[in-house]
Amino acid sequence: MSFARAVRIEQTGGPEVLNLVELAIPPLGPHDVLIRQVAIGVNYIDTYHRSGLYPVALPSGLGIEGAGVVEAIGSAVTGLEVGQRVAHCTAGLGAYADRLVVNDAQLVPVPDAISSEVAAAVLVKGLTAQMLLRRVRTLQSGETILLHAAAGGVGLIAAQWAKHLGAIVIGVVGSENKVTIAKANGCDHVIVSSQEDIAARVRDLTGGEGVPVVYDSVGRDTLEASLDSLAPLGLLVSFGNASGPPPPIDLGDLMRRGSLFVTRPTFATYVRTRELLHATSAKLFDLIEQGVINVSIGQQFSLVNVRDAHWAIESRTTQGATILIP
């Protein structure tokens, strides 16, 4: 019997509940693929699963994204072969492992020009950016957007992509030392949230009008500023809780603020079929190969130091993507 090293949680809580254990690898079903993982993506949603903000059945694995090499395939698997490089981000929890069994419909091929480290760092974040800019609302050239956490994993990719589409990007960062990286990755203007009134600065930059769309992954601390930054008929896209869950919104308040719209999307809905997953992943990888999107891996931790990775990401001092190496 083969075994894998994997991170498990027996209870919810802080990073201290993360434990590396040895698990038996189950026999492969007809459509199963065994992957030897080369790199694993760390995403903010992982902290929600660990803390209990997003409840999961316990005990549980953790992590939703990784990349590696096919070691074995089930009898009915087609289009994949042993030795092929693949990535995944829709296989459910359990990506924090050195070897992993994944259904073949949830795997995407990784082009030769893209490393496994980049693939693991970018898939969730890149597909999230694609959802925000091309699916939830089709961003138009010349539009001005407000992007929170602009120096974070999703923010850096979204800013580059938005700039490529011809948008004017106002980025928000938490500290002065993130201004340079935000500007280098597509932000035309950068607001330091600890030093400035976000909405007032947005109004100043837009001649008092506000922006047509705000992308907010911070949550509780930025909800009011996001709503106050919108132009009439504007859209707030709330897609994260870095500071805690956003408070409830009074629908009448949306009316009074200018007939505003609010949505709470998740990228998994937008890649819910094999065809959608492959098409959107291929587009993302193509933009990386073209040099439109540069993937910044700011932090790298060994799988055995997974607790340190979670402490780092929750401190909101990280820049770019964070990955684990098995």
Secondary structure, DSSP 8 states (H G I E B T S, - for coil): --EEEEEEESS-SSGGG-EEEEEE-----TTEEEEEEEEEEE-HHHHHHHHTSS---SSEE----EEEEEEEE-TT--S--TT-EEEESSS-S--SBSEEEEEGGGEEE--TTS-HHHHHHHHHHHHHHHIIIIIIS---TT-EEEESSTTBHHHHHHHHHHHHTT-EEEEEESSGGGHHHHHHTT-SEEEETTTS-HHHHHHHHTTT--EEEEEE-S-TTTHHHHHHTEEEEEEEEE---TTS------HHHHHHTTS-EEE---HHHHT-SHHHHHHHHHHHHHHHHHTSS---EEEEEEGGGHHHHHHHHHTT---BEEEEE-
